[in-house]
Structure formats: C-alpha cells, structure tokens
Amino acid sequence: MKFVVSSIELLSHLQAVSRVISNKNTLPILDNFLFSMEKGVLKITASDLESTLVTSLQLENTDGSGDIAIPAKILTDILKEFSDIPLTFEIDINAMSIVIQSESGKFTIMGQNGAEYPQMPVLKDDQKQSLEIEGEVLLSGINKTLFATADDELRPVMNGIYMELSPDDTTFVASDAHKLVRYKRTDVNAEAASSFILPKKPASLLKNILPREEGVVKLEFDDKNAAFTLTNYKLVCRLVEGNYPSYNSVIPTDNPYKMTIDRVEFYNVLRRVSVFSNQASNLVKLALSGNQLSISAQDIDFSISANERLNCQYEGEDMEIGFKSTFLIEILSNLATSDVIMEMSDPTRAGILLPSGSDDENEDILMLLMPMMINT
C-alpha cells in the first residue's frame, strides 16, 4: 500500500481527529489512528469507544488498499516538524511497517493490525431518525449552550446538550443547576417529535470541526448513538442515557422587573468589580434604583471592596439581587447583541437574560441564572 500526501493537509486532518483519543485508553490500540485506503480515498479513524471520528482525504497518487493502525503521537509529532512538502507513505501490511519518505529523509514506524481496531457503531434502521441541519446553525447551537453544561458524576444527564426536535423547531438546552441556556431555532424542523442528550466531548469535537466545513450536516440517531455526517468528517458517538429534567418548569414566566443595559459596559464593570469579591463565593450585588444600576463586591477577610454605577433603563421597584460573578460574566460573553435585557421578579428567584433584538429572526435565546443570598 502506497500513497503520496501533503504533510500540512494530513496534519490538519490528524489534529482534528486526534482530539478524540483519550489519555487513559482501556485498549492500547486506541492510541493509534486507523488508516484505511480504498479507491484513492484515505480514511483516518480515531476513537475512545464512546466517540469515533472519521475524516477522509481524496488522494491522486495511490497504489493498493488495506488497513493499518499507526501510533498517533509519533505520527503527529513528526508531521509538525515538516514544512508543506509531499510525503510518500509505503506501508507493508504483512510486516506492519510504515516508511515515510521526504525528499531528503526516511522515517520508519511500526504499526498494528488494522483488523483489531474497534468497529464503528451502526445505528439501528428500525429506530433511526434523521434530520438535515445547516452546519452554521448546529455550530451556533453548540456554541451558545456548551458552556452551561455540568460536570456532575451523580447526574450524567446534565453533562451534555439536550436536543429537542419537533416539526415546528429545534431546541438546544444546557444547564448545570446554577445557570440554564435555551437556544431555539425555528428554521430547523424534524418530521416527528424526538430528543436526545449529546455528551460534552462529541459536542466539543463538533465545535472544533464545524468551522472548517460548509453546507449541510446530516444528523442520524437512535436510542443509543448519534451520527453527524459532514463533507470531510463523520462523528459517531454514544448518547447520554436517561431523561433530561423538565427545563421549562424552572423558567419563571412572571417577571415584572425589567432592565435594559449596554452588554459590553455591563460585562466590563462586572470584570472590574468581581476582582474585589470573595474568592470562595464570587458574589456581586446588583442594586437597581431609578435608571441606575450599582454593582458592588466586597471581601471582608481582606478589607477590600468595589462599587461602580451604570446607567440603564429599568422598569420596576428598587431591588437588590446577588449573583455569582463568574457565571454572569460567562453568560454576557455568550450573548452577541449590543444591549441585553434582564428580567427579574424578586431576589430569591432566577434572573433571565435575553438579547435586545436579534440579527436572526429564526433564533430565540434565553439564559437563566440563579441568584445568591446577599448577606446583610
């Protein structure tokens, strides 16, 4: 088996799929890439058993076909040291040897039998549902929600993005019990109502490869696995099992107090003031009165405090409410509009942050943050 490939192009594909490989693989062969050559197409597979990512390259100068597992670390390490040059791979399937030749050098690696590499999971035809979604829309849904997922070993359902499909819209939801994001798209519709929980790792992999791709992503899923087919990549992952909590029931509907404020100013002031908050709680206090917002923080242990005022538009009675500054800053950095609207009802109930207007009429985004007790 022999082929010629650009070092930079091969490295780009390898770096994309290598993110799948775990540092603590249960099977030694998973420390390898699986190279499969057939009819001038080189397929490269990486897997950690839970997620499998495949990329393909169309090559012009090839000879033969076959499968071989090549050590991932040594291959990516050597490719990083080349400028953009053609490399010739000569692979002896029987001897499991890989010889990489450049204009001036020769490098030999030992591989493993490709037949020992785990098979990619196959979705069940009788349970399979499919949907086509623009890559840009899927990327937006992941970007807007991934930061709000949890790291909770006791409740694994919270550790992923909940995708709820219906004939009217598609909703992406993530929550860690402190903050919640609901991102709805009316331009993505499924034939029937269904849902699944996409784990954090494959969602991160998609976040990495989607910007490289253009066009439509084919999404297929059954009760156990989901497959995302892109132009040059295919990701198959095991879904999180279990029922996602009823997220709509925690979103307060009656929020009479409404503040509209410049998002960037609000974000910058929070970053400055939060430096003075208690390191354990990160508590910042928002005091609303008239059309002014006062943001304050203090750390009694170190006798430091900060207070800054901002102009805003506010409808409602004077109130004080506390939030964890790191979460509030994170939410504001994931909203894109120039102004944000914050809806509240009282200091013990969740605050809702919404974009003030949107460039895209097909998207509806809501972010919720639970308050913290203010010590008076």
Buried (B, 14 or more C-beta within 10 A) or exposed (E): BBBBBBBEEBBBBBEBBBBBBBEEBEEEBBBBBBBBBEEBEBBBBBBBBBBBBBBBBEBEEBEEEBBBBBBBEBBBEBBEEBEEEBBBBBBBBEEBBBBBBBEEEEEEBEBBEBEEBBEBBEBEEEEBBEBEBBBBBBBBBBBBBBBBBBEEEEEBBBBBBBBBBBEEBBBBBBBBEBBBBBBBBEEBBBEEEEBBBBBBBBBBBBBBBBEBBEEBBEBBBBEEBBBBBBEBBBBBBBBBEEEBBEBEEEEBEEBEBBBBBBBEBBBBBBEEBBEBBBEEBBBBBBBBEEBEBBBBBBBEEEEEEBEBEBEBEBEBEEBBBBBBBBBBBBBBEBBBBEBBBBBBBEBEBBBBBBBBEEEEEEBBBBBBBBBBEBEE
